[in-house]
């Protein structure tokens, strides 16, 4: 008399559960890595777009200005700079971590404010022109990856000449 078994033994069931749990843990680790890489990619793309938007606006402001000056902080440092036009308008740039803030003022009243975010760990430095030179520069630094002691990396250097407006060119 032959006996046919239609079920699974307890050992076979434990082996199947173990194999499926190992596969699910591996899938979870891979998904977590993919989501983290996606998030870092989106942040990098947004930071690059912000740098491009800042570069364009900074150059327009510098070319339309007649002078540039440093904005001193209360402790004597220079947290920003301002472009002055021919009238009563001014454009101020100030670094307020994590954003670079652009404020447009007319007769000492703020009429417009923009912010540029360059990504986590970013910092901004600027170089105002020495007397006789119209060139002003802003440097955007990217901080090192978390957990490392590397030096910051220069991400972008934006230069513009103050007061060099091309009258024949129309801006959109």
CORBELHU-V901460 format. One record per residue. RES is the residue in three letters. PSI is psi in degrees with one decimal (* if undefined). D_FIRST is the distance of its C-alpha to the first C-alpha in Angstrom with 1 decimal. Layout:
# CORBELHU-V901460
RES&PSI&D_FIRST ; RES&PSI&D_FIRST
This chain:
# CORBELHU-V901460
UNK&124.7&0.0 ; UNK&142.1&3.8 ; UNK&126.3&6.6 ; UNK&127.3&10.0 ; UNK&125.9&13.1 ; UNK&-1.8&16.1 ; UNK&-174.0&18.7 ; UNK&149.0&20.9 ; UNK&166.2&21.2 ; UNK&-37.1&24.6 ; UNK&-44.5&25.7 ; UNK&-38.9&25.1 ; UNK&-43.1&27.1 ; UNK&-39.1&29.9 ; UNK&-43.0&30.1 ; UNK&-41.2&30.4 ; UNK&-41.7&33.1 ; UNK&-45.9&35.0 ; UNK&-44.4&35.1 ; UNK&-33.7&36.3 ; UNK&-36.1&38.9 ; UNK&-42.1&40.3 ; UNK&-41.1&40.7 ; UNK&-38.5&42.4 ; UNK&-43.3&44.8 ; UNK&-40.2&45.8 ; UNK&-39.7&46.4 ; UNK&-42.6&48.5 ; UNK&-43.5&50.6 ; UNK&-42.7&51.2 ; UNK&-41.1&52.1 ; UNK&-43.8&54.6 ; UNK&-38.8&56.2 ; UNK&-42.9&56.5 ; UNK&-39.1&58.1 ; UNK&-43.2&60.5 ; UNK&-37.9&61.5 ; UNK&-42.3&62.0 ; UNK&-45.1&64.3 ; UNK&-36.4&66.3 ; UNK&-44.6&66.7 ; UNK&-40.8&67.9 ; UNK&-40.1&70.4 ; UNK&-40.9&71.7 ; UNK&-42.4&72.2 ; UNK&-40.4&74.0 ; UNK&-41.1&76.2 ; UNK&-40.7&77.1 ; UNK&-38.0&78.1 ; UNK&-39.0&80.2 ; UNK&-42.8&81.9 ; UNK&-42.7&82.7 ; UNK&-42.1&84.0 ; UNK&-44.8&86.1 ; UNK&-46.0&87.5 ; UNK&-47.1&88.7 ; UNK&-39.9&90.2 ; UNK&-44.9&91.8 ; UNK&-40.2&93.5 ; UNK&-44.5&94.8 ; UNK&-42.8&96.2 ; UNK&-42.4&97.8 ; UNK&-31.5&99.5 ; UNK&-11.9&100.9 ; UNK&158.3&102.3 ; UNK&-18.2&105.7 ; UNK&161.1&104.9 ; UNK&144.5&102.1 ; UNK&155.6&102.4 ; UNK&147.5&100.2 ; UNK&106.0&99.2 ; UNK&147.4&99.7 ; UNK&172.9&97.5 ; UNK&-28.6&98.9 ; UNK&11.4&98.2 ; UNK&-5.6&99.9 ; UNK&176.6&97.0 ; UNK&93.6&96.5 ; UNK&0.3&93.5 ; UNK&-175.6&94.5 ; UNK&163.1&97.0 ; UNK&139.4&98.8 ; UNK&135.7&100.1 ; UNK&134.8&103.4 ; UNK&-167.1&104.5 ; UNK&-27.6&107.9 ; UNK&-143.1&107.9 ; UNK&11.7&106.6 ; UNK&149.9&102.9 ; UNK&150.7&100.8 ; UNK&120.4&97.2 ; UNK&139.9&95.8 ; UNK&126.8&92.7 ; UNK&139.0&91.3 ; UNK&112.2&88.3 ; UNK&102.1&86.5 ; UNK&128.0&83.1 ; UNK&17.1&80.8 ; UNK&151.3&82.9 ; UNK&119.6&86.1 ; UNK&129.3&88.1 ; UNK&123.4&90.7 ; UNK&129.8&93.3 ; UNK&125.5&95.9 ; UNK&143.5&99.1 ; UNK&119.4&102.1 ; UNK&47.0&105.1 ; UNK&17.7&103.0 ; UNK&129.5&100.4 ; UNK&121.3&96.8 ; UNK&-16.5&96.0 ; UNK&144.2&92.7 ; UNK&133.4&90.1 ; UNK&155.3&87.2 ; UNK&144.9&84.7 ; UNK&121.5&82.9 ; UNK&123.6&79.8 ; UNK&12.4&79.0 ; UNK&164.7&75.7 ; UNK&137.3&74.7 ; UNK&5.3&76.8 ; UNK&153.7&79.5 ; UNK&162.1&83.2 ; UNK&135.6&86.4 ; UNK&156.4&89.7 ; UNK&158.2&92.8 ; UNK&115.2&95.9 ; UNK&152.9&99.1 ; UNK&142.9&101.7 ; UNK&163.0&104.5 ; UNK&131.9&108.0 ; UNK&-10.6&108.8 ; UNK&133.4&105.1 ; UNK&1.3&103.3 ; UNK&122.2&99.8 ; UNK&142.8&97.4 ; UNK&145.6&93.8 ; UNK&131.9&90.7 ; UNK&131.3&87.9 ; UNK&120.3&84.3 ; UNK&140.7&82.3 ; UNK&128.5&78.6 ; UNK&159.7&77.4 ; UNK&160.6&75.0 ; UNK&150.3&71.3 ; UNK&139.7&70.2 ; UNK&2.9&69.8 ; UNK&162.3&72.0 ; UNK&33.1&75.6 ; UNK&159.4&76.7 ; UNK&153.2&80.0 ; UNK&152.5&80.1 ; UNK&134.9&80.0 ; UNK&114.9&82.7 ; UNK&-41.9&80.9 ; UNK&143.2&83.9 ; UNK&122.2&87.6 ; UNK&123.9&89.6 ; UNK&147.1&93.3 ; UNK&149.5&95.9 ; UNK&127.9&99.6 ; UNK&127.7&101.4 ; UNK&10.9&103.7 ; UNK&83.5&102.8 ; UNK&128.8&102.4 ; UNK&107.0&102.3 ; UNK&-27.8&104.4 ; UNK&-8.0&103.4 ; UNK&134.1&99.7 ; UNK&132.3&98.2 ; UNK&144.7&95.3 ; UNK&*&92.6
